[in-house]
Amino acid sequence: MNFYSQELNAELGAGEKLIWAGGPKQGIYLTQRDFFLIPISLSWLGTAVAWEYSVWTDGGHITSLLFGGVLVAIGLFMTFGRFIDDCWRRSKTIYGLSERRAIILEGRNVKSVQLSSATTFQFYRHNHGRGTIQFGVTPEDQKKTGVGALWAFDTTLPTFEQIEDGERVYAEIKRIVGL
């Protein structure tokens, strides 16, 4: 029994057995949306730093300095902090699959998807045998914006994100629901 299985045992119902347990890929990795967001966040941060520098050197008002400081803080989060936040979130995430449901444990929060009532599963293949499995449908409104591909993985949907041996886990889900 591995670490993931031990953590999920408390979430299992009577007679429920864990078929698979794992977690998301750890560390920093780039997604499709990052190729759009990185240039924007760097532009934001550069503009905010230039603003703050010009206000500082021109002896600007304290309100302008504070406003610029907030813009710099936002730019720092957009450029660096979101990667740290994402790594931290994934380090606290555990996934499990039983004959009845998919379980997502994020810190102390638990999401559970009854496989018998789930209507849609989406599987995305990644490099090195990894895969992402979404339980549900991405809202159509995102596709209408023209940038829907940037948000291919809707974080509001229960998702097994970047799991090892994704094909096997997806095949197991299909077997359970009879697809």
N, C-alpha and C positions, 0 to 999 in steps of 0.2 A: 504494500500500500504506500503510495507516494504522498508527498506533502499536500498536493491538491485534493486527493481523496480524503485525507484526514480532516481537512478544513470543511469539506462538503458533507461529511457524514451527519452533522447536526441538522442539516437542512432536509434530509431524506425523510419521507413519510413511512408509515408502517408498511413493511413488505416491499418497499422500494429499494432497488439495487442500482448502484452506480455502474454504468457500462464504460464510461470514459470520463476522465478528468484532465484538465490542462489549463493553460493560461495563454495570454497574448504574448506576442513577440516583445522582448524587453529592449530598453535603450531607445535611442533616437532613430527614427526612420522617417523618410519623406513620403508624402502622399501626393496624389495629383493636385490637390488644392494648394499645396505648398509652392508649386511652381508659379502660381498666381499670387499667393499671399506674401511670399518672401520679398519680391520687388516692391510691393505696396508697403509692407511694414518697414523696409529699409528707407523708402522715400519718406514715409511719415516720420520716422526717427530722425533722419537727416534734416528735414524741414523744422522739426521741433527743436533740435539742437541748435540749428542756425538762428531760429527765433530767440531762443534763450540767450545765446551768445550776444546777439545784437542788442537785446534789451539790457543785458548786463554791462556791456561796454559803453552803451549810450547813457547809462545811469537812469534807466527806466524806472517806472513806478513799481512798487512792491506787488501790486495786483497783477501787472504784466509778468513779473518774474514768477509769481505763483501759478498763473495760468500756463506759462511756458513749462513750468516744472511738472504740471499735470500732464501736458502733452508729451513731454519726454518720458514720463513714467508709463503712459499708455504705449508709446513707441517701443520702450524696452520690453514690455510684456508681449506685444505683438511680435517682436523680433526674436526674443529669447525665452521669455517666460512661458509662452504657450507650449514650447517643447518640453520644458521642465515639468510643467503641470501634466502634460500628456504622459511623460515617463512615470511620474509619481502615481497617476491614476492607474496605469496599466500594471504597475508593480503591486498594487493592492487588489487586482482583479483575478478571480478564479472562475473557470467554467466547468460545468458538469453536465453529463447526459445520462439520464436513466431511461428505463423502458416507457416512462410516462411523460417526462418533461425535460426541457432544457433549463439549466439553472445557471444564473450569473450572480456571483457574489462579488460586490464591489465595496471593500471595506466592511462596514456593518450593514450595508443595504443589499437586499436580495431581490432579483427579478426572476420570475419563473414563467415559462411558456409551456402550457399543456400541449403536447404534440398532437393529441387527438383532435383538438379544436383549432390548431393553427392552420391557416388556409394557404399561406405562401412561404416558401423558403427560397432565398437567393444565395447562390454560391459564387464567390469570386476567387479565381486562382491567382496565386502570387508565386514568386520565385522560391526555389528550394523546398517544394512540397507544402508550402504554407497555403492557407486559405482563410477566407472570411465568410462566415455564414450569417445572413440576416434573417430574422424571423419576422415576416411582415412585408409590406410593400412601401417603397419610398413614395412620399406624397407626390402626386402628379404636378402640383404647382411648381416644384423645383425644376422639373423638366421644361416647363414653359418659359422660364427666365432666360434660357439660352446658356446658362452656366451650370446646369444640372449635373454635368459630369464632375464639376469641382466638388460637389457634395454627394458623391456616389455612395458614401457610407453615412447614412443618417444616424447620428448618435442617439436619437430618441428611440429608435427601434432596438429591441433586444438583439445583440450581436455577439457572436464568437469572433473576435477580431484577430487576424493574423495568427491562427493556431497552427501548430505543427501537425502534419499528416491530415490536412484539411479534407482531402478527397475521401479518406477512410471514414472520418467523422460524418461527412455529408452523406455517404453511402449508408451509414448506420441509421441516420435520421430517416432517410428514404425507406429503409427496410422497416423501421418502426411504424411509420405512417402508411405503409403499403403502397408506395409509389414504385 
